[in-house]
Amino acid sequence: MDALVSTMQDNDLIVAFALVGLVMAVAVLISKVLTRGKFQASAIAIILGLVLAYIGGVVTGGEDGIADLSLFSGIGLMGGGMLVNLAIVATGFGASFEEMKKSGMGGIIALVLGVVLSFGIGAVVAWFFGYRDPVDLTTIGAGAATYIVGPVTGAALGAGSGVIALSVGAGLVKSVLTMVATPFVAKYIGLNNPRSAIVFGGLVGTTSGVTAGLAATDKRLVPYGAMTSTFYTGLGLLLAPSVLYFAVRAIAG
């Protein structure tokens, strides 16, 4: 047994891939048996992953969920920035350039509107929770856009670590809600073709949430939503520490 555990610890990334495969297999089984396919296996897998992360955090008292267990430390590498960005870029290769061009002005408007709306909602909520400093308001607003834009903006503006952590939390909540809610609302908002996926990715923005949500809805839509949501992050990184910060300072400063 000790030899087995030692081997698994030495090959933690392989163990991580095996664990994800097992979770997917359980999710597919639950989807078929308990929901007769009405609830997508991808969405079930996401929920199972969040539960495992919570259990790992409670058991170890750590900060990285199940990756804090030495046996599953490869999950931390697998879910880290390098492989996540590689996966996001890989999803873009399935997109049709002709379909991207068809989105035209609608896609651009969705991008700008999505960033500004998310930022504004986050800043207003922060205001009602007692934050008055323009740097704090901007950082939390940027976090409501995505959990990547928030900390980058906070670091650029010199925000405190507590506010930066809050911005990450706001982005994570948005990401998880997008993952879980997208399959349920898709048919009500017409999310069933590449153009609507492009607009959806531009409006919502969070790349992880959009890609997972679209994967649970219709995997053929993933490249289109992933493409604009990636642009969304870039646009947020451009606007939040500059134009949006000066706007907040003019209003609240």
N, C-alpha and C positions, 0 to 999 in steps of 0.2 A: 504493500500500500504506500509506504513512504517513497519507494522508487517511482510509483505512478504519479503521486502528488508532485514530486520533484521534477519529473519530466513535464508535467502540465505547466508548472511554474516557469520552466525554462522555455516553453513554447506558448507563451501567454497569448500571442496574437492568433495563433491557430485555434486555441481554446475559445477565444472571443468569437471567431467566425462560426465555430461549432455551436456555441451557445445561442448566437443569433439565429442560426438555422433551426435549432430546437424550438426556440420561441416562435418562429414563423410556422413550424409544423403544428405546434399546439394551437396557434391562432387560426390556421386553416381548418383544423379539426373543429374548433369551437364555432367558427363561421358556418361550416356545413351542417353540423349536428344540431347546434342550439339555435341558430338563426336562419337556417336553410338558405344561406348565402345572402340574406338581406343586409347583414352588417359585414362590411368588407374586412377581410383577414388582416390587411395592412393596418387598419384603425385598431383592431383588437391587439395586434402586435405592439403598436405604440403604447397602448394602455398597459399591457403586460410589462413592457420595458420600464415605464414610469413606476409601476408597482415594485419591480425588482430594484430600481434605483433607490426608492424610498426605503425598502427593507435593508438594503446595503448600508444606507446612511444611518439608519436607526441602530443596526447591529454594531457597526464600527465606530459610530460617532464622528465619522470623517466628513469630507466635503465633496467627494467624487462619487457618491452612490456605491453601486456594486463594484466599481473599479477600486475601491478601498480594500476589498478582499484580495489578498495576494494571488489567489487562484484565478481571479478574473481581472487582473490588472491590465490585461491586453485590451479590455473594453475601453479603457482610457485612451489608448493609442488609436484604436479603431474609430472612436468617436471624436478624436482630436481634429484640430484645424486642418492638418495636412490631408487626411483621407476624406474629410467632409468636403473640402474645396475641390478635391479631385472628383468626388462623386457629383458635385454640382456641375462642374465643367463637363463631365461625361454625359450628363442628362441633356445638355445643350446640343449634342451631336445628332439627336433624333429630330430636331426641329426643322421644319420646312421654311426656307428663306422666303418663299412666295407668301406663305401664311403670315410670316412676320411682317412683310411689307403691307399686307392687307389691313393690319391693325392701325397703321398710319397715325393720324393725329390723335385718334382715340387712345392709343397706347401711351403716347407722350403725355396727354392730359391726365390719364389714370396714374402715371408715375408721379407727376408733380402734385396732383391732388392727394394721392395716397400719403406721400411724405408729409405734406403740410397739415393734412387732417390729423394724422396719427400724432404728429409733434404737438399740434395745438391741443388735442384732447389730453395728452399726457401732461402738458404744462398747466392746463386749467385744473386738472385733478390735483397736481402738486400744489397749486395755489390754495385750493380749498383745504389741503392738509397742513397749511401754515407756512409753506416755503415762500419766501419773498425775494431772495437773492437771485438776480438774473442768471448767474452761472448755474445755480441749483435747478432753477426752472428749465433752463435750456438742456441741462444734462438729463433730467428726468423725462422731458419731452422727447429728446433724442432716443432714449431707451424705449419709449413707447413705440417709436418707429421700428427699431430692431435692437436686440440685445448686443449687436456689434457696434452700431452707431453710438449708443449711449456711452459706453466706457471710453471710446475713442474721443468723443466730444468732451467728456468730463476731463480726460487727461489733457486735452489741448487747452481747455479753459481754466485748469487748475482747481477743479471741484474736489471736495473731500471724498475719502474712500467710502464713507457711509452712503453718500448720495450716488456715487458710481455703482455701488452694490445694488442700491434701490433701482437704478436705471436698468441694470441687468435683469433684476427680478421682474420688472414691468415687461421687458421684451420677452422673457421666458413665458410669462403668463399668456401673452398674446400668441406666441408660437404654439403652445400646447392647445389653446382654445381653437386655433386655426386647424391644427392637425385633427382634432376630434370632431369639430363642428362641420367642416367642409363636406364630408360625404352626406350629411343629413340635409344641408341647405342647398346642395348642388342643383337638384331638380327644380327648386323653387326660384332660383336666380338664373336659370338657363345656362348653367356651367356644363356644357356638353359639346363644345367645339373649340378649335384652336384659338379663334379670336376672343371668345369669352375668357379662355384660360389666360391669354396675354393680359387682358384688362384686369382680371382677378389678381394675377401676380403683381401687376403694377399698383393696384389699390391697396392690397394687404401687405405686400412687401417681404415679410419674414420668410426667407428662403427655405429654412428647414420646415416651417409650418406649411408653406404652400406646396412644397414638393411632396411631403408626406400626405397632406390632405388630398392632393390631386391623385397620388398613387392609390389612395383608398377609394377614390371616385372613379377614375378612368386613367390607367397608366399612360395611355397615348397622349394625354394632355400635359403630362409632367414637363416635357422639354420646354413648352411654351410658357407655362407659369414660372418655371425655374429661371428662364432667361430674363424676363422682366423683373422678377423679384431680386435677381442679382444686380440688375441696373438700379433698382430701387435702393439697395444698400449703398451703392456707389454714389448715387445722387444725395442720399441722406448724409453721407460722410462729407460731401462737398458743402451742402447747405446749412447743416445744423451748427457747426462751429463758426460760421461766417454770417450769412444773410439772416438766418433765423435767430442767431444770438443777438445781432444788432436790433432786430425787430423786437425781441423780448426786452432788451435793455431800454429801447425807446418807449415801450409801453409800461414796463414795471420798474425800470431803474430810476 
